[in-house]
Amino acid sequence: MASGTVSVCNKTEQPIAVAIAYKHPQKGSITYGWFKAMPKQCSNPLPRGTGNVFYVYASTNRIPVLPEDKEPRGVFCISSDRFEDSYERHLVNGRLDCERANMTARKFTKVVAPPNVPYFFNVMPSATQLTPQTADPSTGGSGGPPPGQPRQRHTENQPPPPLAAPQAPPSPKTGSPDACRRYPTLC
């Protein structure tokens, strides 16, 4: 069965390092990294397995730049050096133990995509807004999802919009009885 690929497109101003995790039919859950995506460029196509679910972790200067997946199965072990790793080898009594192998546990962002097709995943400058794509943006593709499917945007860690500044009460006419009763310091 053919494997799908993912290209991580870096829409930020800094290079990012990318790690991918997915379920391999023979090897089980695997994680591998690091691959660079230079500013305003996409990484080379990376394997993401044959299923429709895979996970992405991206960082710049070792600081995560994607929202973290909140599901427990989105946690994988990473290394500071280039690596390929098996999730199952870190399970100790049903718990993930990355430290035993001198690795670090990190929450990856879960991605659901059509299986076995090239997929483009944008990392936006806000570091919280992800735009999955199935068309290649570098070849003039639409950059959107397949026809008939809505564009998905993940903004779970985006701060809420700022609150409007409180408005001052309307300026009363000085000396009016009503204004003096409501705002005695004005009269």
N, C-alpha and C positions, 0 to 999 in steps of 0.2 A: 504494500500500500504506500502511495506517495506521501511524503511528509510536507507539511506546510512550512512556510518561512515567515519571519517577521523582520522588517527593517525599521529600526528606531530612528525617527527623524528629529533632529535636535533643532528646535526653533529658538533656542536661547543664544546668548552672546558668549557662552563659555563651553569648552569641550565637556562632554559627559562620558562616564564609564557605565557600561550596561552589562547586566547579568540576566540570564533567562533561566526559568525553571519550567519543566513540563513532564508529563507522564510518557515514558518510552515503553513501547510494547514488550520488549525483552528485558530492559535494564531497570524498570520501575521508574520512580520519580528521580530525575536528574536535574542538577543545577550546574551552570557553567558561566564563566565570565573571565576576563573582562574584555569588552570590545568598545572601541572608541567611536563616538559620533561627534564629529567636529561641529562647531557653530554653523547653523544654517545648512547642514548637510545630513544625509541619512547614513546609517551604518550599512555595511554589506548585509545581504540577506542572511539571517541566522535561523537555524533549525528550531522549530517550536513544536514538533511532534505531529501526530496524525489526528489528534482530537481537536475539539473546539475551545479548550481552556488551556491557557498557559499563564505564566507570571513574569513580570518585568520588574527589575530593580535598577534604578539609575541614580548616579551621584556625581557631584562635581566637588573636587577637593575633599572627597570622603564625606560629603554632606548629602543626605538623600534629597532628591529633587522631585519625587513623585508622592502622591498621597499613599499612605500605607493601607494595605488590605487588612480589614478588621477580622477576617475569618482565621481561625487557628491554622488551617491548612495552607495559609499564605506565608508561613514562616519557614525560611530555608537557611542553610549555613552558607556563608561566603568566606572567602579568604582575601587577604590584601594583595596576593599575587594571582596571576592567571590560574584558573582552576577548572576542573570538571569533577563533580562530586555526586554521590548517591545519597539521597535523603535517608533511606532505610538504614545505612551504616551508622547513623547518628542516633538511632532510637535506642534508648536505655529504659527498660521497664515502661514502655509506652510514651516516654517523654523525649523530646529532642534535646540532645546534649552536644552542642557544637564546640564548646570550650575544650572538651576532651581531645579533640583533633586540632586544637589551636586555630579554630575558626570562630566566626561570630554569627549569631542568629540575627536575621533581619526580616522584617515584614516586606513582602513583595506586593505589587499591585496586580490584582487578578484581571485578566483580559479574556473575554469571550468573543471568539471570532469564527467566521466560517472555516470549517476544517479543510486542510489540504490545498490551500490557495495562498499566494503571496499576500502579506498583510503589512500595512504601514501604520506605525504607532507614533504620534507626534508628542514630543515633550515641549510644552509651551513655556514662554518666559515667566508666566505667573507661577510656574512650578506646581500648580494645582489644577490646571485645566488641561485635560487630555483629550485629544481628538483622534479616535481610531479611524483608519481609512482602509479601503480595499483597492483603491486605484493608485497608481504610482504618480506622485506629484511631480517627479522629475521628467516624466514623459508627456506632460500635458494632460494627465488624467484629471478627472473632476475633483479628486481629493475627498470625495464624499463616500458615503456607504452605497451599497448596491441599490439600484432603482427600487423604489417602493419601501425602503427601510429608512426610518428617521435617523438623522445624525445624532450620535450619542456624545454627551459631554459629561465628564465627571468633575464635579466642583465641590466635593464633600468637605475639603479643608479650606475652602475660600472664606475669608472673613466676610461677615455680613456688611451690607452697604452702610455707609455712615449715616447716623441719625441727623435729621434736619436740626439746625440750630434753633433753640427756643426763640420765639418771636416776642419782642417787647410789646407791652400793652399799647394800644393806640394812644397817642399823646393827647391828653385832655386839654381843653381850653382852660387856661389858668384863671382861677377865680370862680369857675362854674361850681355850683353847689354839689352836683353829682360827682364831679371829679374830686373835689375836696373831701367828700365823704369816703370815696373809694381809695384815694391816695393822699392822706393827710399831709405827708411830707412835701408834697408839691405846692401846697398853698401857704 
